[in-house]
Amino acid sequence: MKSQLQRRFRGLLVSAVTLLALFPLLLIVLDSVPVGFSQTPSRLPRRHVQTQGPPAPLINDTEITARIKPILDSSGVPSIIAALIGESGLNRIGVVGVRKKGSNVPVQLDDLWRIGGCTMAFTATLAGKLVERGQLRWDSTVAEVFPELAAGFHPAARAITLRQLLTHYSGLKEALDWQHLRNSGDTVQQQRLQAVRVGLGESPASTPGSQWLFSRLGYVIAGAMIERAEGLPWEQAVRTEIFVPLRMNSSGFGVTGTGEQVDQPWGHDELGNPISPAASGTDRPPVMGPSARIFCPLQDWARFVADLMNGGRGSKGLLLPETYHTLHTPFADVDAMGWSAHRLAKPGEYYLAFDGGDQGNYALVFAYPFTTRAIVICINQGGDKSANTAHEVLAALAGLPLLEPPADPRPEQ
């Protein structure tokens, strides 16, 4: 927990002060054995990785709401939803507040939330799937994947690897003029190829592999590499390789809601002003998809987080155990693929964290694979206020135990 924690991703607002203040409490809680779960990082039965049958009905957890309602009232944000996740997915969930300030429409447990930069973990997972199949390598270079474009790349950019793109060690600047690409009339895949041409045609801001530099552009280029290897748009690949097998049936890309209706949470700016889903500029340009455009209900997101935690303990899920290990191993210091990974005192143990903002929304995930426990939080307001509020929620919920799951009546497979 040294100086690298003081760096703030532009989409990752987890502050050193907050993490340092929470860390002793979180270690006590996360290092304990949650009710009904094993602390031993051994291979889990397959049935715990992807459960079958209809999902249990959602219940607004009174202990969670009792802890987060005072935080909602003191912060002034429109709403907060928070969930505890165990090895089988969603374990406890609570929500307070309204979908839109000035309305009396309450948020619902199955509402859709834009998770912003937390999308990057999905892109890294998808890359891991292609590496397992031999369609890409972690050390695949941009020049190898795009040979017809390589002559136009800056000499210092040609050897940038997939691993460097996914850990923010590519040296590339953060962004391009995404709106210009959006207005080009090209398909989204063509726009991503244009991002490859333009982004790699310039001199990197730092020597690739030498230092961390947050780059949404890097993730867009990684997405283009995935599209080239898979032969599918990134969105279709995510749906096929992640959403479908994990039964993330309500997840998607872009804005949520219908026009001016208040049928989903509206985003709010830093001052708390509502942002209409129908307003121009509400949605990030689709070209940015691999870095920022997934939305999902928390029960869907919980399935993804549970899968990565089970994988971190040695279970095969979407990926092989060794692939999860690679994804979660820092390239340097804390910079893993799609995550900030922090080593703990026990050899081989770590926790994962990431947060992201998306046009008036904020999302935070904190996961500890070795007790298979995670907390996810979403707030429909952007800016530092929401980041600070989410950290208060994280502290308030850290001491809550996971509930023991019901007995599985099905026979072992």
C-alpha positions in Angstrom: 0.0 0.0 0.0 2.6 2.6 -1.0 2.7 5.5 -3.3 1.1 3.8 -6.3 -2.2 3.9 -4.4 -2.1 7.7 -4.5 -2.5 7.6 -8.3 -6.0 8.3 -9.4 -7.2 6.7 -12.6 -9.4 9.2 -14.5 -12.1 6.6 -14.4 -10.7 5.0 -11.2 -11.2 7.3 -8.2 -10.2 4.9 -5.3 -8.1 7.2 -3.2 -5.2 6.2 -1.0 -6.6 7.9 2.0 -9.9 5.9 1.8 -8.2 2.5 1.1 -5.7 3.1 3.9 -8.5 4.0 6.3 -10.6 1.0 5.4 -7.8 -1.5 5.0 -7.5 -2.8 8.6 -11.3 -3.3 8.8 -11.5 -4.9 5.4 -8.7 -7.3 6.3 -10.4 -8.4 9.5 -13.7 -9.0 7.6 -12.2 -10.5 4.5 -9.8 -12.7 6.3 -12.6 -14.2 8.4 -14.5 -17.2 7.2 -18.0 -16.1 5.9 -20.9 -18.2 7.1 -21.4 -21.2 4.9 -18.2 -20.7 2.8 -14.7 -22.3 3.0 -11.6 -20.1 3.4 -9.4 -22.8 1.8 -8.5 -21.8 -1.7 -9.2 -25.2 -3.2 -11.1 -26.2 -6.3 -14.8 -25.5 -6.0 -17.5 -27.9 -7.3 -18.5 -26.8 -10.8 -22.1 -26.1 -9.6 -20.9 -23.2 -7.6 -19.4 -21.5 -10.6 -22.5 -21.4 -12.7 -25.8 -22.2 -10.9 -28.8 -23.4 -12.9 -32.5 -23.0 -12.5 -34.5 -19.8 -11.9 -32.9 -17.1 -9.8 -34.1 -16.5 -6.3 -36.5 -13.5 -5.9 -34.7 -10.3 -4.9 -35.3 -9.1 -1.4 -34.3 -5.6 -0.2 -32.0 -6.4 2.7 -33.0 -4.5 5.8 -29.5 -4.5 7.3 -28.0 -3.1 4.2 -30.6 -0.4 3.7 -30.4 0.6 7.4 -26.6 1.2 6.9 -26.8 3.0 3.6 -29.9 5.2 4.1 -28.1 7.6 6.5 -25.3 7.9 4.0 -27.8 8.7 1.2 -29.4 11.4 3.4 -26.1 13.0 4.3 -24.6 12.9 0.9 -27.5 14.1 -1.1 -27.0 11.7 -4.0 -30.2 10.4 -5.7 -29.8 6.7 -4.9 -27.4 4.0 -3.8 -27.5 0.3 -4.5 -25.1 -2.1 -2.9 -24.6 -5.9 -2.9 -22.6 -8.5 -1.2 -21.4 -11.3 -3.4 -20.3 -14.8 -2.5 -19.2 -17.9 -4.5 -22.6 -18.5 -6.0 -23.2 -14.8 -7.0 -25.5 -12.3 -5.4 -25.9 -12.9 -1.7 -27.4 -9.8 -0.2 -28.6 -6.6 -1.9 -30.1 -3.3 -0.8 -31.2 -0.1 -2.5 -32.4 3.3 -1.3 -33.3 6.5 -3.1 -35.0 7.6 -6.3 -34.3 7.1 -10.0 -34.4 10.8 -10.7 -34.0 13.8 -8.4 -37.3 15.7 -8.2 -39.3 12.5 -8.9 -40.9 10.1 -6.4 -40.0 7.1 -8.5 -38.0 4.7 -6.3 -35.0 2.8 -7.6 -35.6 -1.0 -7.9 -33.5 -4.0 -7.0 -33.4 -5.1 -10.7 -32.7 -1.7 -12.2 -29.9 -1.3 -14.8 -26.7 0.5 -13.9 -23.9 1.8 -16.1 -20.6 0.6 -14.7 -18.2 2.8 -16.8 -14.6 1.8 -16.6 -15.5 -1.5 -14.8 -16.2 -2.6 -18.4 -12.4 -3.0 -18.8 -12.5 -6.2 -16.7 -14.9 -7.7 -19.3 -12.5 -6.8 -22.1 -9.6 -8.4 -20.3 -11.6 -11.5 -19.6 -12.6 -11.8 -23.3 -8.9 -11.4 -24.2 -8.1 -14.3 -21.8 -10.6 -16.5 -23.6 -8.9 -15.8 -27.0 -5.4 -16.4 -25.5 -6.6 -19.8 -24.2 -7.7 -20.7 -27.8 -4.5 -19.6 -29.3 -6.2 -16.8 -31.3 -4.1 -14.2 -29.4 -1.1 -14.2 -27.1 -0.5 -11.9 -24.2 2.7 -10.8 -26.0 0.9 -10.4 -29.4 2.0 -7.0 -30.8 -0.2 -4.5 -32.6 2.0 -4.9 -35.7 1.4 -8.6 -35.7 -2.3 -8.3 -35.4 -2.7 -5.4 -37.9 0.1 -6.1 -40.4 -1.6 -4.1 -43.2 -1.5 -1.0 -40.9 1.9 -1.5 -39.3 3.8 0.6 -41.7 1.8 3.6 -40.6 2.5 3.0 -36.9 5.1 5.1 -35.1 8.2 3.0 -34.7 8.0 3.1 -30.9 4.4 1.9 -31.0 4.7 -1.2 -33.3 5.9 -3.5 -30.5 3.1 -2.6 -28.0 1.6 -5.8 -26.7 -1.9 -6.9 -25.7 -0.7 -7.2 -22.1 0.6 -3.7 -22.1 -2.7 -2.4 -23.4 -4.7 -4.2 -20.8 -2.4 -3.0 -17.9 -2.2 0.6 -19.0 1.5 0.2 -19.7 1.3 0.8 -23.4 2.5 4.4 -23.1 -0.5 5.6 -25.2 -2.4 8.8 -24.3 -5.8 8.5 -22.7 -8.1 9.3 -25.5 -8.8 10.4 -29.1 -11.5 12.7 -30.4 -14.2 10.0 -30.0 -17.0 12.3 -31.1 -15.2 12.9 -34.4 -15.0 9.2 -35.0 -18.6 8.8 -34.1 -19.6 11.4 -36.7 -17.5 9.8 -39.4 -20.4 7.6 -40.7 -18.2 4.5 -40.4 -19.4 1.4 -38.6 -18.3 1.0 -35.0 -15.7 -1.7 -36.1 -14.3 0.7 -38.7 -14.1 3.5 -36.1 -12.1 1.2 -33.9 -9.7 0.4 -36.8 -9.4 4.2 -37.3 -8.5 4.5 -33.6 -5.8 1.9 -34.2 -4.4 3.9 -37.2 -4.5 7.3 -35.5 -3.6 6.2 -31.9 -0.6 4.1 -33.0 0.5 6.5 -35.7 1.5 9.0 -33.0 4.5 8.8 -30.8 3.5 7.2 -27.5 3.4 9.6 -24.5 5.9 7.3 -22.7 8.1 4.4 -23.6 5.8 1.3 -23.8 6.3 -0.9 -20.8 8.1 1.7 -18.8 5.4 3.3 -16.7 1.7 3.3 -15.9 -0.4 5.7 -18.0 -4.2 5.3 -17.9 -5.5 4.9 -21.4 -9.0 4.3 -22.7 -7.4 4.4 -26.1 -5.4 1.4 -25.1 -8.5 -0.6 -24.3 -10.2 0.5 -27.6 -7.2 -0.9 -29.5 -7.3 -4.1 -27.4 -10.9 -4.3 -28.4 -10.0 -4.0 -32.0 -7.4 -6.8 -31.6 -10.1 -9.0 -30.1 -12.4 -8.1 -33.1 -9.6 -9.0 -35.6 -8.9 -12.3 -33.8 -12.5 -13.3 -33.1 -14.0 -12.1 -36.4 -16.9 -10.5 -34.4 -17.7 -7.0 -33.1 -16.5 -6.6 -29.5 -20.1 -6.3 -28.3 -21.2 -9.5 -29.9 -18.1 -11.3 -28.6 -18.8 -10.1 -25.0 -22.4 -11.2 -25.3 -21.5 -14.7 -26.7 -18.5 -15.4 -24.5 -19.5 -13.8 -21.2 -23.1 -12.7 -20.9 -24.7 -15.9 -22.3 -22.7 -18.5 -20.3 -23.0 -16.5 -17.1 -26.7 -15.8 -17.7 -26.3 -12.1 -17.7 -29.6 -11.8 -19.5 -30.4 -8.2 -18.7 -26.9 -6.7 -19.5 -26.1 -4.6 -22.5 -24.3 -1.6 -23.8 -24.9 2.2 -23.8 -27.6 4.2 -22.2 -30.5 2.7 -20.1 -34.1 3.8 -20.0 -36.6 5.0 -22.6 -36.4 8.6 -23.7 -37.7 11.0 -21.1 -39.4 8.2 -19.1 -38.2 7.5 -15.6 -38.1 3.7 -16.2 -34.5 3.3 -15.2 -32.1 5.4 -13.0 -31.1 8.7 -14.6 -27.6 9.9 -14.4 -26.9 13.1 -12.5 -24.0 15.5 -12.9 -21.6 16.5 -10.0 -24.1 19.1 -8.7 -26.9 16.6 -8.7 -28.7 17.8 -11.8 -30.6 15.0 -13.7 -29.2 14.0 -17.1 -31.9 12.8 -19.5 -31.2 9.5 -21.2 -32.5 11.2 -24.4 -30.1 14.2 -24.2 -27.3 14.6 -26.7 -24.0 13.4 -25.4 -25.5 11.2 -22.6 -24.0 8.1 -24.1 -20.4 7.6 -24.7 -19.6 7.0 -28.4 -19.9 3.3 -29.2 -16.3 3.2 -30.4 -15.4 3.4 -26.7 -17.2 0.2 -25.9 -14.2 -1.9 -24.7 -13.4 0.8 -22.1 -16.7 2.0 -20.7 -20.1 1.1 -22.1 -21.6 -1.9 -20.3 -24.7 -1.7 -18.2 -26.2 -4.4 -16.0 -28.3 -5.1 -13.0 -26.3 -6.0 -9.9 -27.4 -9.6 -9.9 -25.9 -9.9 -13.4 -22.7 -8.2 -12.4 -22.5 -10.4 -9.3 -22.3 -13.5 -11.6 -19.3 -12.1 -13.3 -17.5 -11.1 -10.1 -18.3 -14.5 -8.5 -16.8 -16.2 -11.5 -13.5 -14.3 -11.3 -13.3 -14.9 -7.5 -13.9 -18.6 -7.9 -11.3 -18.6 -10.7 -8.9 -16.9 -8.3 -9.3 -19.8 -5.9 -8.5 -22.4 -8.6 -11.9 -23.2 -10.1 -12.5 -23.4 -13.8 -15.2 -21.0 -14.9 -15.3 -18.9 -18.0 -11.5 -19.3 -18.1 -8.9 -21.8 -16.9 -7.5 -21.2 -13.4 -4.1 -20.3 -14.8 -5.7 -17.6 -17.0 -7.4 -16.0 -14.0 -4.0 -16.0 -12.3 -2.4 -14.2 -15.2 -5.3 -11.6 -15.3 -5.0 -10.9 -11.6 -1.2 -10.8 -11.4 0.1 -7.2 -11.5 2.2 -6.3 -14.5 4.1 -3.8 -12.2 3.1 -2.8 -8.7 -0.8 -2.9 -8.7 -1.6 -2.9 -12.3 -3.4 -6.1 -13.3 -5.5 -6.6 -16.5 -8.8 -4.8 -16.0 -8.2 -4.5 -12.3 -6.1 -2.9 -9.6 -4.7 -5.8 -7.7 -3.2 -5.5 -4.3 -1.0 -8.1 -2.6 -1.7 -9.1 1.0 0.6 -10.4 3.7 -0.3 -14.0 3.1 1.7 -15.4 0.2 -0.3 -15.5 -3.0 -3.3 -13.6 -1.6 -4.6 -10.3 -3.0 -7.7 -8.2 -3.4 -9.0 -6.7 -6.5 -10.6 -3.2 -6.8 -11.8 -0.9 -9.6 -14.3 1.9 -10.0 -15.6 3.8 -12.9 -17.7 6.8 -13.8 -20.0 7.0 -16.8 -21.8 10.2 -17.7 -23.4 10.9 -14.4 -23.0 7.5 -12.8 -20.5 5.8 -10.5 -19.7 2.2 -9.8 -17.2 0.5 -7.4 -16.3 -3.2 -6.9 -14.0 -4.6 -4.2 -13.3 -8.3 -4.3 -11.3 -10.7 -2.2 -11.1 -14.1 -3.9 -9.7 -16.1 -1.0 -12.8 -15.8 1.1 -14.9 -15.4 -2.0 -16.4 -12.2 -0.9 -17.0 -9.0 -2.8 -19.0 -5.7 -2.4 -20.3 -3.8 -5.4 -21.9 -0.3 -5.2 -23.6 1.9 -7.8 -24.7 5.5 -7.5 -26.5 7.5 -10.2 -24.5 10.6 -9.8 -21.0 11.4 -11.1 -18.0 13.1 -9.6 -15.9 13.0 -6.4 -19.0 13.2 -4.2 -20.2 9.9 -5.4 -16.7 8.3 -5.1 -16.5 9.5 -1.5 -20.0 8.3 -0.8 -19.3 4.9 -2.2 -16.3 4.5 0.0 -18.5 5.4 3.0 -20.8 2.6 1.9 -17.9 0.2 1.5 -16.9 0.9 5.1 -20.4 0.6 6.4 -21.0 -2.8 4.8 -17.5 -4.3 5.4 -18.7 -6.0 8.6 -21.8 -7.6 7.3 -21.6 -11.4 6.9 -22.6 -13.3 3.9 -25.8 -15.2 4.4 -25.6 -19.0 4.3 -26.8 -20.2 0.9 -29.8 -22.6 0.9 -28.9 -26.3 0.5 -28.6 -27.4 -3.1 -31.1 -30.3 -3.7 -29.5 -31.4 -6.9 -27.2 -34.4 -6.9 -23.5 -33.8 -7.5 -22.5 -33.9 -11.2 
